[in-house]
Structure formats: structure tokens, C-alpha cells
Amino acid sequence: MANTLRLEIITPVATVFSEDVEMVTLPAVEGEIGILPQHVPLMTQMVPGEMVVRQNGQDRFLAVGEGLVEITGDHVAILTDLAIAAENIDEAMAEEARQRAQARLKEKLSAEEVANVNAALARSLAEIRVKRRQRS
């Protein structure tokens, strides 16, 4: 039995990650799920939050947005609108985005605008959580 699986994270801009890892923990609509090699095949929806990637015994943290996840026994493919490593997050910019989103929610918005602002708020909160975890 193999002790790694291939993790591929693809955003509209680029392939952010494509390496062998030992474990992936990600935020799904059903709750947080952990994925080890030989995981049962599964397709699920990812929600904004924190992803943990264990590689060579070290945990790496990423802020992720909404997306789709396909899991097979030796492969995890993720299509998402956001994936950024903790060390690349600008906390000040994420905090500004959070404040802008919260201010926009106080305005009179259409249902579609509310959904877009809530998505932006969730992404900025994910970035802030991941960055603050890196510091602790």
C-alpha cells in the first residue's frame, strides 16, 4: 500500500499545487474531512476555510475558497476559486477585504450581490484564520 497520494489544486489562474503528500484535511460541505492514501472514491464540494497538507511529516496551511473535490485511492483533485499558502497571505489586505465585505452587507443589495459579498467575506476570513495560525 502506497503511503502518499497526489494532490492537485487548480485555480482559474494556475495549478497552485501538484505534489505527492501524506494527508490532506479540507473543509467540505459535510464538515472537515481527512484524506489518506487509499481513501474511498468520493466527490464533494469544498467550502471556504483552511486546508492542511501533510508532506514529509510537516503540515502546510492554505486558505481555500469554494470548489469541487474528486478523491480516488491515490489522487485528490481540487478545482477552486482560491488557494493560497499561509506564507503568501497579506493579512492587512485580507482584513481590508473583510471590512469592505461587512460594510457592503449593510447596504441594500440584491440576492445575487449578497451571495457574492458573503463569498468574499468567507474567503477573507479563511485567509485571516490561516495567517494567524501560522503565527501561533
Backbone torsions as a table, in degrees:
resi	resn	phi	psi	omega
1	MET	NA	129.7	179.2
2	ALA	-68.8	147.9	-179.7
3	ASN	-107.3	14.0	174.1
4	THR	-136.6	165.0	172.4
5	LEU	-139.2	156.5	-177.7
6	ARG	-86.8	125.6	177.0
7	LEU	-109.9	124.6	175.8
8	GLU	-124.0	124.5	177.5
9	ILE	-118.8	120.4	-176.4
10	ILE	-121.7	129.1	175.5
11	THR	-112.2	171.2	177.0
12	PRO	-60.5	-21.6	-176.5
13	VAL	-89.1	-40.0	-173.6
14	ALA	-168.3	170.4	167.6
15	THR	-81.0	111.8	-173.6
16	VAL	-82.0	-32.0	-174.8
17	PHE	-150.4	134.6	175.1
18	SER	-155.0	83.8	-175.9
19	GLU	-147.7	165.3	174.2
20	ASP	-81.9	136.0	-178.8
21	VAL	-135.3	166.2	179.7
22	GLU	-91.1	-32.7	-176.6
23	MET	-160.6	150.0	175.7
24	VAL	-131.9	133.2	172.4
25	THR	-120.2	127.8	-176.5
26	LEU	-140.4	157.2	179.5
27	PRO	-86.0	115.6	179.3
28	ALA	-113.5	168.2	-179.2
29	VAL	-61.8	-26.7	178.9
30	GLU	-83.0	-7.2	-174.6
31	GLY	122.2	-176.1	-178.7
32	GLU	-71.4	133.4	177.7
33	ILE	-124.9	143.0	176.2
34	GLY	-105.5	137.0	-176.3
35	ILE	-123.7	120.3	176.2
36	LEU	-113.1	165.3	174.6
37	PRO	-54.9	146.5	-178.9
38	GLN	71.1	22.7	176.5
39	HIS	-62.8	148.1	176.2
40	VAL	-62.5	140.5	178.5
41	PRO	-57.5	138.8	-174.2
42	LEU	-159.0	143.2	168.3
43	MET	-121.8	135.3	-178.8
44	THR	-149.8	172.1	177.1
45	GLN	-104.2	135.0	177.4
46	MET	-95.6	145.0	177.4
47	VAL	-113.4	160.6	179.6
48	PRO	-59.1	138.1	179.4
49	GLY	167.9	-150.1	-175.0
50	GLU	-109.8	130.9	174.1
51	MET	-109.8	137.6	176.6
52	VAL	-114.9	127.8	179.7
53	VAL	-117.7	118.9	176.6
54	ARG	-96.9	121.2	-178.4
55	GLN	-139.3	125.7	-178.7
56	ASN	54.6	38.3	177.7
57	GLY	78.0	0.1	-179.5
58	GLN	-111.3	141.5	176.5
59	ASP	-93.2	132.5	173.8
60	ARG	-114.9	140.8	-177.1
61	PHE	-113.3	136.8	178.2
62	LEU	-131.8	144.6	169.8
63	ALA	-90.1	130.9	-178.4
64	VAL	-127.6	154.9	177.7
65	GLY	-103.8	-159.5	178.1
66	GLU	-70.8	152.2	177.7
67	GLY	179.9	-176.2	177.7
68	LEU	-115.1	143.4	-177.4
69	VAL	-126.8	130.3	173.2
70	GLU	-118.7	125.7	-177.1
71	ILE	-118.9	130.3	169.4
72	THR	-123.3	-178.1	-176.8
73	GLY	-59.7	-29.3	-176.2
74	ASP	-130.6	16.5	-174.1
75	HIS	-152.2	138.6	172.4
76	VAL	-127.0	117.9	178.5
77	ALA	-112.8	127.6	-177.7
78	ILE	-125.5	126.4	171.5
79	LEU	-109.5	120.0	-173.9
80	THR	-144.5	159.7	178.3
81	ASP	-86.7	-10.3	-179.3
82	LEU	-153.4	132.2	171.7
83	ALA	-155.3	111.4	-177.1
84	ILE	-138.7	130.5	179.8
85	ALA	-69.2	148.5	-176.9
86	ALA	-53.0	-41.1	-176.8
87	GLU	-69.5	-15.1	-179.7
88	ASN	-100.1	2.7	-177.9
89	ILE	-85.0	130.9	173.5
90	ASP	-94.4	102.9	-174.4
91	GLU	-62.3	-36.8	180.0
92	ALA	-63.3	-43.0	178.8
93	MET	-66.7	-39.5	178.4
94	ALA	-64.4	-39.7	178.6
95	GLU	-65.9	-40.1	176.2
96	GLU	-62.1	-42.4	179.4
97	ALA	-63.5	-39.6	178.0
98	ARG	-62.3	-46.2	-179.1
99	GLN	-64.3	-41.4	177.9
100	ARG	-61.7	-43.6	-179.2
101	ALA	-64.8	-43.4	179.4
102	GLN	-64.5	-37.6	177.9
103	ALA	-66.7	-40.7	179.4
104	ARG	-63.5	-32.9	-179.5
105	LEU	-65.4	-19.3	178.9
106	LYS	-82.8	-11.6	179.4
107	GLU	-84.6	166.1	175.1
108	LYS	-80.9	114.0	-175.2
109	LEU	-126.2	156.0	172.7
110	SER	-74.6	166.4	179.4
111	ALA	-59.2	-38.8	179.7
112	GLU	-66.5	-42.0	178.3
113	GLU	-64.3	-39.5	177.9
114	VAL	-60.9	-43.9	179.5
115	ALA	-62.0	-43.5	179.4
116	ASN	-64.7	-42.5	-179.6
117	VAL	-67.4	-40.7	177.6
118	ASN	-63.0	-37.8	177.6
119	ALA	-65.3	-42.7	177.8
120	ALA	-63.4	-40.3	177.8
121	LEU	-62.7	-44.5	179.8
122	ALA	-62.4	-40.8	179.1
123	ARG	-65.6	-43.4	-179.5
124	SER	-66.5	-38.3	177.3
125	LEU	-64.7	-37.5	176.9
126	ALA	-62.4	-43.9	179.2
127	GLU	-62.2	-43.7	-179.4
128	ILE	-62.9	-44.9	179.9
129	ARG	-61.0	-45.5	-178.3
130	VAL	-64.4	-44.5	-179.1
131	LYS	-64.0	-41.9	-180.0
132	ARG	-68.6	-32.7	176.4
133	ARG	-65.7	-38.1	179.8
134	GLN	-61.1	-36.7	-178.7
135	ARG	-72.3	-28.9	-175.2
136	SER	-83.2	NA	NA
